[in-house]
Amino acid sequence: MSNNKEKSFWSNLYQKLTRAEAIESEEDIMTDHDYDGIRELDNVLPPWWLAGFYITIAVGIFYYIMVFFTDKYDQKVEFANAVAEGDAAVEQYKQDHPELYDAANLVALTDAANIQKGKELFATKTCTACHLADAGGSIGPNLTDEYWILGGGFKNIMNTLAKGGRPGKGMIAWESTISLEERQQLASFILTLKGTTPEKPKAPEGEIWKEGDK
């Protein structure tokens, strides 16, 4: 008896949720549609599906009103807020990692690995096109003597690498092409070139620069 009651309860619940017709009643809802012997039943949509459909419509109407008739969901304001949050996050990251963005506190590297990396960059970043492989100078100045057009020393070299040479003449700015770390390695290698003997050194250009000069 309890099994029959339980079965009857679940059967009734299933029928209420799906509104499915019993197999014995299928002939009553059979349509005239015939697809290669497969016929179609005219079942009604399940209540749960209809409820979800109507809820979706209601939610859509609600958001339509909120977006177009109130200032609760202003996309321009949301975009501006998102941009402001992103800018703040970037600034915070710059403050937390100044070595990645600010060259003011950087110093010349002296270890062999970074000097070697700077040497490779000197060759691969087209520095040799203007300064030659031995840095004796061609279109660009000689990098092995003590004369500098825009100032020698680590910070001046870093600035020249980032901002480029003189306006209308000289090398281009590399700060958008070469990372800060790479510029540090490259400038450190260039410092090691002083006093070397290129095959055909170009005549001095600029002024003598000594340590301590700005």
MODELLER restraints for C-alpha pairs under 7 A, 6 or more apart:
rsr = mdl.restraints
at = mdl.atoms
rsr.add(forms.Gaussian(group=physical.xy_distance, feature=features.Distance(at['CA:17:A'], at['CA:46:A']), mean=6.33, stdev=0.5))
rsr.add(forms.Gaussian(group=physical.xy_distance, feature=features.Distance(at['CA:17:A'], at['CA:47:A']), mean=5.95, stdev=0.5))
rsr.add(forms.Gaussian(group=physical.xy_distance, feature=features.Distance(at['CA:17:A'], at['CA:48:A']), mean=6.43, stdev=0.5))
rsr.add(forms.Gaussian(group=physical.xy_distance, feature=features.Distance(at['CA:18:A'], at['CA:46:A']), mean=4.44, stdev=0.5))
rsr.add(forms.Gaussian(group=physical.xy_distance, feature=features.Distance(at['CA:18:A'], at['CA:47:A']), mean=6.38, stdev=0.5))
rsr.add(forms.Gaussian(group=physical.xy_distance, feature=features.Distance(at['CA:19:A'], at['CA:46:A']), mean=5.91, stdev=0.5))
rsr.add(forms.Gaussian(group=physical.xy_distance, feature=features.Distance(at['CA:20:A'], at['CA:43:A']), mean=6.77, stdev=0.5))
rsr.add(forms.Gaussian(group=physical.xy_distance, feature=features.Distance(at['CA:29:A'], at['CA:41:A']), mean=5.68, stdev=0.5))
rsr.add(forms.Gaussian(group=physical.xy_distance, feature=features.Distance(at['CA:29:A'], at['CA:42:A']), mean=5.25, stdev=0.5))
rsr.add(forms.Gaussian(group=physical.xy_distance, feature=features.Distance(at['CA:30:A'], at['CA:40:A']), mean=6.13, stdev=0.5))
rsr.add(forms.Gaussian(group=physical.xy_distance, feature=features.Distance(at['CA:30:A'], at['CA:41:A']), mean=4.66, stdev=0.5))
rsr.add(forms.Gaussian(group=physical.xy_distance, feature=features.Distance(at['CA:30:A'], at['CA:42:A']), mean=6.13, stdev=0.5))
rsr.add(forms.Gaussian(group=physical.xy_distance, feature=features.Distance(at['CA:31:A'], at['CA:40:A']), mean=5.67, stdev=0.5))
rsr.add(forms.Gaussian(group=physical.xy_distance, feature=features.Distance(at['CA:31:A'], at['CA:41:A']), mean=5.86, stdev=0.5))
rsr.add(forms.Gaussian(group=physical.xy_distance, feature=features.Distance(at['CA:31:A'], at['CA:42:A']), mean=6.30, stdev=0.5))
rsr.add(forms.Gaussian(group=physical.xy_distance, feature=features.Distance(at['CA:33:A'], at['CA:39:A']), mean=5.78, stdev=0.5))
rsr.add(forms.Gaussian(group=physical.xy_distance, feature=features.Distance(at['CA:33:A'], at['CA:40:A']), mean=5.86, stdev=0.5))
rsr.add(forms.Gaussian(group=physical.xy_distance, feature=features.Distance(at['CA:34:A'], at['CA:40:A']), mean=6.90, stdev=0.5))
rsr.add(forms.Gaussian(group=physical.xy_distance, feature=features.Distance(at['CA:66:A'], at['CA:72:A']), mean=6.11, stdev=0.5))
rsr.add(forms.Gaussian(group=physical.xy_distance, feature=features.Distance(at['CA:66:A'], at['CA:73:A']), mean=6.30, stdev=0.5))
rsr.add(forms.Gaussian(group=physical.xy_distance, feature=features.Distance(at['CA:67:A'], at['CA:73:A']), mean=5.06, stdev=0.5))
rsr.add(forms.Gaussian(group=physical.xy_distance, feature=features.Distance(at['CA:67:A'], at['CA:74:A']), mean=6.23, stdev=0.5))
rsr.add(forms.Gaussian(group=physical.xy_distance, feature=features.Distance(at['CA:94:A'], at['CA:101:A']), mean=6.46, stdev=0.5))
rsr.add(forms.Gaussian(group=physical.xy_distance, feature=features.Distance(at['CA:99:A'], at['CA:106:A']), mean=6.95, stdev=0.5))
rsr.add(forms.Gaussian(group=physical.xy_distance, feature=features.Distance(at['CA:100:A'], at['CA:180:A']), mean=6.41, stdev=0.5))
rsr.add(forms.Gaussian(group=physical.xy_distance, feature=features.Distance(at['CA:101:A'], at['CA:180:A']), mean=6.89, stdev=0.5))
rsr.add(forms.Gaussian(group=physical.xy_distance, feature=features.Distance(at['CA:108:A'], at['CA:154:A']), mean=6.11, stdev=0.5))
rsr.add(forms.Gaussian(group=physical.xy_distance, feature=features.Distance(at['CA:108:A'], at['CA:184:A']), mean=6.83, stdev=0.5))
rsr.add(forms.Gaussian(group=physical.xy_distance, feature=features.Distance(at['CA:108:A'], at['CA:188:A']), mean=5.04, stdev=0.5))
rsr.add(forms.Gaussian(group=physical.xy_distance, feature=features.Distance(at['CA:109:A'], at['CA:185:A']), mean=6.69, stdev=0.5))
rsr.add(forms.Gaussian(group=physical.xy_distance, feature=features.Distance(at['CA:109:A'], at['CA:188:A']), mean=5.49, stdev=0.5))
rsr.add(forms.Gaussian(group=physical.xy_distance, feature=features.Distance(at['CA:114:A'], at['CA:185:A']), mean=5.68, stdev=0.5))
rsr.add(forms.Gaussian(group=physical.xy_distance, feature=features.Distance(at['CA:115:A'], at['CA:185:A']), mean=6.27, stdev=0.5))
rsr.add(forms.Gaussian(group=physical.xy_distance, feature=features.Distance(at['CA:115:A'], at['CA:188:A']), mean=6.47, stdev=0.5))
rsr.add(forms.Gaussian(group=physical.xy_distance, feature=features.Distance(at['CA:115:A'], at['CA:189:A']), mean=5.11, stdev=0.5))
rsr.add(forms.Gaussian(group=physical.xy_distance, feature=features.Distance(at['CA:117:A'], at['CA:185:A']), mean=6.48, stdev=0.5))
rsr.add(forms.Gaussian(group=physical.xy_distance, feature=features.Distance(at['CA:118:A'], at['CA:185:A']), mean=4.54, stdev=0.5))
rsr.add(forms.Gaussian(group=physical.xy_distance, feature=features.Distance(at['CA:118:A'], at['CA:186:A']), mean=4.08, stdev=0.5))
rsr.add(forms.Gaussian(group=physical.xy_distance, feature=features.Distance(at['CA:118:A'], at['CA:188:A']), mean=6.91, stdev=0.5))
rsr.add(forms.Gaussian(group=physical.xy_distance, feature=features.Distance(at['CA:118:A'], at['CA:189:A']), mean=5.13, stdev=0.5))
rsr.add(forms.Gaussian(group=physical.xy_distance, feature=features.Distance(at['CA:119:A'], at['CA:186:A']), mean=6.84, stdev=0.5))
rsr.add(forms.Gaussian(group=physical.xy_distance, feature=features.Distance(at['CA:119:A'], at['CA:189:A']), mean=5.97, stdev=0.5))
rsr.add(forms.Gaussian(group=physical.xy_distance, feature=features.Distance(at['CA:121:A'], at['CA:186:A']), mean=6.33, stdev=0.5))
rsr.add(forms.Gaussian(group=physical.xy_distance, feature=features.Distance(at['CA:122:A'], at['CA:128:A']), mean=6.66, stdev=0.5))
rsr.add(forms.Gaussian(group=physical.xy_distance, feature=features.Distance(at['CA:122:A'], at['CA:186:A']), mean=6.45, stdev=0.5))
rsr.add(forms.Gaussian(group=physical.xy_distance, feature=features.Distance(at['CA:123:A'], at['CA:133:A']), mean=6.98, stdev=0.5))
rsr.add(forms.Gaussian(group=physical.xy_distance, feature=features.Distance(at['CA:130:A'], at['CA:137:A']), mean=6.53, stdev=0.5))
rsr.add(forms.Gaussian(group=physical.xy_distance, feature=features.Distance(at['CA:130:A'], at['CA:138:A']), mean=5.39, stdev=0.5))
rsr.add(forms.Gaussian(group=physical.xy_distance, feature=features.Distance(at['CA:130:A'], at['CA:139:A']), mean=4.78, stdev=0.5))
rsr.add(forms.Gaussian(group=physical.xy_distance, feature=features.Distance(at['CA:130:A'], at['CA:140:A']), mean=4.69, stdev=0.5))
rsr.add(forms.Gaussian(group=physical.xy_distance, feature=features.Distance(at['CA:131:A'], at['CA:137:A']), mean=4.04, stdev=0.5))
rsr.add(forms.Gaussian(group=physical.xy_distance, feature=features.Distance(at['CA:131:A'], at['CA:138:A']), mean=5.34, stdev=0.5))
rsr.add(forms.Gaussian(group=physical.xy_distance, feature=features.Distance(at['CA:131:A'], at['CA:139:A']), mean=6.70, stdev=0.5))
rsr.add(forms.Gaussian(group=physical.xy_distance, feature=features.Distance(at['CA:131:A'], at['CA:140:A']), mean=5.10, stdev=0.5))
rsr.add(forms.Gaussian(group=physical.xy_distance, feature=features.Distance(at['CA:131:A'], at['CA:141:A']), mean=6.36, stdev=0.5))
rsr.add(forms.Gaussian(group=physical.xy_distance, feature=features.Distance(at['CA:131:A'], at['CA:142:A']), mean=6.54, stdev=0.5))
rsr.add(forms.Gaussian(group=physical.xy_distance, feature=features.Distance(at['CA:132:A'], at['CA:138:A']), mean=6.40, stdev=0.5))
rsr.add(forms.Gaussian(group=physical.xy_distance, feature=features.Distance(at['CA:134:A'], at['CA:198:A']), mean=5.32, stdev=0.5))
rsr.add(forms.Gaussian(group=physical.xy_distance, feature=features.Distance(at['CA:135:A'], at['CA:142:A']), mean=5.99, stdev=0.5))
rsr.add(forms.Gaussian(group=physical.xy_distance, feature=features.Distance(at['CA:135:A'], at['CA:143:A']), mean=5.43, stdev=0.5))
rsr.add(forms.Gaussian(group=physical.xy_distance, feature=features.Distance(at['CA:135:A'], at['CA:144:A']), mean=6.44, stdev=0.5))
rsr.add(forms.Gaussian(group=physical.xy_distance, feature=features.Distance(at['CA:135:A'], at['CA:198:A']), mean=6.67, stdev=0.5))
rsr.add(forms.Gaussian(group=physical.xy_distance, feature=features.Distance(at['CA:136:A'], at['CA:142:A']), mean=4.60, stdev=0.5))
rsr.add(forms.Gaussian(group=physical.xy_distance, feature=features.Distance(at['CA:136:A'], at['CA:143:A']), mean=6.27, stdev=0.5))
rsr.add(forms.Gaussian(group=physical.xy_distance, feature=features.Distance(at['CA:136:A'], at['CA:144:A']), mean=6.47, stdev=0.5))
rsr.add(forms.Gaussian(group=physical.xy_distance, feature=features.Distance(at['CA:136:A'], at['CA:198:A']), mean=4.97, stdev=0.5))
rsr.add(forms.Gaussian(group=physical.xy_distance, feature=features.Distance(at['CA:136:A'], at['CA:200:A']), mean=6.19, stdev=0.5))
rsr.add(forms.Gaussian(group=physical.xy_distance, feature=features.Distance(at['CA:136:A'], at['CA:201:A']), mean=4.38, stdev=0.5))
rsr.add(forms.Gaussian(group=physical.xy_distance, feature=features.Distance(at['CA:136:A'], at['CA:202:A']), mean=5.85, stdev=0.5))
rsr.add(forms.Gaussian(group=physical.xy_distance, feature=features.Distance(at['CA:137:A'], at['CA:143:A']), mean=6.77, stdev=0.5))
rsr.add(forms.Gaussian(group=physical.xy_distance, feature=features.Distance(at['CA:137:A'], at['CA:201:A']), mean=6.32, stdev=0.5))
rsr.add(forms.Gaussian(group=physical.xy_distance, feature=features.Distance(at['CA:137:A'], at['CA:202:A']), mean=5.29, stdev=0.5))
rsr.add(forms.Gaussian(group=physical.xy_distance, feature=features.Distance(at['CA:138:A'], at['CA:202:A']), mean=6.74, stdev=0.5))
rsr.add(forms.Gaussian(group=physical.xy_distance, feature=features.Distance(at['CA:141:A'], at['CA:202:A']), mean=6.81, stdev=0.5))
rsr.add(forms.Gaussian(group=physical.xy_distance, feature=features.Distance(at['CA:141:A'], at['CA:205:A']), mean=6.52, stdev=0.5))
rsr.add(forms.Gaussian(group=physical.xy_distance, feature=features.Distance(at['CA:142:A'], at['CA:201:A']), mean=6.38, stdev=0.5))
rsr.add(forms.Gaussian(group=physical.xy_distance, feature=features.Distance(at['CA:142:A'], at['CA:202:A']), mean=5.48, stdev=0.5))
rsr.add(forms.Gaussian(group=physical.xy_distance, feature=features.Distance(at['CA:142:A'], at['CA:204:A']), mean=6.85, stdev=0.5))
rsr.add(forms.Gaussian(group=physical.xy_distance, feature=features.Distance(at['CA:143:A'], at['CA:193:A']), mean=6.65, stdev=0.5))
rsr.add(forms.Gaussian(group=physical.xy_distance, feature=features.Distance(at['CA:143:A'], at['CA:194:A']), mean=6.76, stdev=0.5))
rsr.add(forms.Gaussian(group=physical.xy_distance, feature=features.Distance(at['CA:144:A'], at['CA:193:A']), mean=5.12, stdev=0.5))
rsr.add(forms.Gaussian(group=physical.xy_distance, feature=features.Distance(at['CA:144:A'], at['CA:194:A']), mean=4.18, stdev=0.5))
rsr.add(forms.Gaussian(group=physical.xy_distance, feature=features.Distance(at['CA:144:A'], at['CA:195:A']), mean=5.55, stdev=0.5))
rsr.add(forms.Gaussian(group=physical.xy_distance, feature=features.Distance(at['CA:144:A'], at['CA:196:A']), mean=5.80, stdev=0.5))
rsr.add(forms.Gaussian(group=physical.xy_distance, feature=features.Distance(at['CA:145:A'], at['CA:194:A']), mean=5.69, stdev=0.5))
rsr.add(forms.Gaussian(group=physical.xy_distance, feature=features.Distance(at['CA:145:A'], at['CA:195:A']), mean=6.17, stdev=0.5))
rsr.add(forms.Gaussian(group=physical.xy_distance, feature=features.Distance(at['CA:146:A'], at['CA:208:A']), mean=5.43, stdev=0.5))
rsr.add(forms.Gaussian(group=physical.xy_distance, feature=features.Distance(at['CA:146:A'], at['CA:209:A']), mean=5.95, stdev=0.5))
rsr.add(forms.Gaussian(group=physical.xy_distance, feature=features.Distance(at['CA:147:A'], at['CA:204:A']), mean=5.91, stdev=0.5))
rsr.add(forms.Gaussian(group=physical.xy_distance, feature=features.Distance(at['CA:147:A'], at['CA:205:A']), mean=5.96, stdev=0.5))
rsr.add(forms.Gaussian(group=physical.xy_distance, feature=features.Distance(at['CA:147:A'], at['CA:206:A']), mean=5.59, stdev=0.5))
rsr.add(forms.Gaussian(group=physical.xy_distance, feature=features.Distance(at['CA:147:A'], at['CA:207:A']), mean=4.95, stdev=0.5))
rsr.add(forms.Gaussian(group=physical.xy_distance, feature=features.Distance(at['CA:147:A'], at['CA:208:A']), mean=4.30, stdev=0.5))
rsr.add(forms.Gaussian(group=physical.xy_distance, feature=features.Distance(at['CA:147:A'], at['CA:209:A']), mean=5.95, stdev=0.5))
rsr.add(forms.Gaussian(group=physical.xy_distance, feature=features.Distance(at['CA:148:A'], at['CA:205:A']), mean=6.44, stdev=0.5))
rsr.add(forms.Gaussian(group=physical.xy_distance, feature=features.Distance(at['CA:148:A'], at['CA:206:A']), mean=4.95, stdev=0.5))
rsr.add(forms.Gaussian(group=physical.xy_distance, feature=features.Distance(at['CA:148:A'], at['CA:207:A']), mean=5.50, stdev=0.5))
rsr.add(forms.Gaussian(group=physical.xy_distance, feature=features.Distance(at['CA:148:A'], at['CA:208:A']), mean=6.31, stdev=0.5))
rsr.add(forms.Gaussian(group=physical.xy_distance, feature=features.Distance(at['CA:148:A'], at['CA:209:A']), mean=6.28, stdev=0.5))
rsr.add(forms.Gaussian(group=physical.xy_distance, feature=features.Distance(at['CA:149:A'], at['CA:205:A']), mean=6.24, stdev=0.5))
rsr.add(forms.Gaussian(group=physical.xy_distance, feature=features.Distance(at['CA:149:A'], at['CA:206:A']), mean=4.05, stdev=0.5))
rsr.add(forms.Gaussian(group=physical.xy_distance, feature=features.Distance(at['CA:149:A'], at['CA:207:A']), mean=6.36, stdev=0.5))
rsr.add(forms.Gaussian(group=physical.xy_distance, feature=features.Distance(at['CA:151:A'], at['CA:209:A']), mean=6.33, stdev=0.5))
rsr.add(forms.Gaussian(group=physical.xy_distance, feature=features.Distance(at['CA:152:A'], at['CA:209:A']), mean=5.79, stdev=0.5))
rsr.add(forms.Gaussian(group=physical.xy_distance, feature=features.Distance(at['CA:153:A'], at['CA:211:A']), mean=6.79, stdev=0.5))
rsr.add(forms.Gaussian(group=physical.xy_distance, feature=features.Distance(at['CA:154:A'], at['CA:187:A']), mean=6.25, stdev=0.5))
rsr.add(forms.Gaussian(group=physical.xy_distance, feature=features.Distance(at['CA:154:A'], at['CA:188:A']), mean=6.92, stdev=0.5))
rsr.add(forms.Gaussian(group=physical.xy_distance, feature=features.Distance(at['CA:157:A'], at['CA:187:A']), mean=5.91, stdev=0.5))
rsr.add(forms.Gaussian(group=physical.xy_distance, feature=features.Distance(at['CA:158:A'], at['CA:183:A']), mean=6.48, stdev=0.5))
rsr.add(forms.Gaussian(group=physical.xy_distance, feature=features.Distance(at['CA:158:A'], at['CA:184:A']), mean=6.81, stdev=0.5))
rsr.add(forms.Gaussian(group=physical.xy_distance, feature=features.Distance(at['CA:158:A'], at['CA:187:A']), mean=5.98, stdev=0.5))
rsr.add(forms.Gaussian(group=physical.xy_distance, feature=features.Distance(at['CA:161:A'], at['CA:173:A']), mean=6.27, stdev=0.5))
rsr.add(forms.Gaussian(group=physical.xy_distance, feature=features.Distance(at['CA:161:A'], at['CA:174:A']), mean=5.74, stdev=0.5))
rsr.add(forms.Gaussian(group=physical.xy_distance, feature=features.Distance(at['CA:161:A'], at['CA:175:A']), mean=6.99, stdev=0.5))
rsr.add(forms.Gaussian(group=physical.xy_distance, feature=features.Distance(at['CA:161:A'], at['CA:183:A']), mean=6.78, stdev=0.5))
rsr.add(forms.Gaussian(group=physical.xy_distance, feature=features.Distance(at['CA:162:A'], at['CA:173:A']), mean=5.26, stdev=0.5))
rsr.add(forms.Gaussian(group=physical.xy_distance, feature=features.Distance(at['CA:162:A'], at['CA:174:A']), mean=4.99, stdev=0.5))
rsr.add(forms.Gaussian(group=physical.xy_distance, feature=features.Distance(at['CA:162:A'], at['CA:175:A']), mean=4.25, stdev=0.5))
rsr.add(forms.Gaussian(group=physical.xy_distance, feature=features.Distance(at['CA:163:A'], at['CA:173:A']), mean=4.38, stdev=0.5))
rsr.add(forms.Gaussian(group=physical.xy_distance, feature=features.Distance(at['CA:163:A'], at['CA:174:A']), mean=6.69, stdev=0.5))
rsr.add(forms.Gaussian(group=physical.xy_distance, feature=features.Distance(at['CA:163:A'], at['CA:175:A']), mean=6.70, stdev=0.5))
rsr.add(forms.Gaussian(group=physical.xy_distance, feature=features.Distance(at['CA:164:A'], at['CA:171:A']), mean=5.21, stdev=0.5))
rsr.add(forms.Gaussian(group=physical.xy_distance, feature=features.Distance(at['CA:164:A'], at['CA:172:A']), mean=4.54, stdev=0.5))
rsr.add(forms.Gaussian(group=physical.xy_distance, feature=features.Distance(at['CA:164:A'], at['CA:173:A']), mean=3.81, stdev=0.5))
rsr.add(forms.Gaussian(group=physical.xy_distance, feature=features.Distance(at['CA:164:A'], at['CA:174:A']), mean=6.70, stdev=0.5))
rsr.add(forms.Gaussian(group=physical.xy_distance, feature=features.Distance(at['CA:165:A'], at['CA:171:A']), mean=4.88, stdev=0.5))
rsr.add(forms.Gaussian(group=physical.xy_distance, feature=features.Distance(at['CA:165:A'], at['CA:172:A']), mean=6.38, stdev=0.5))
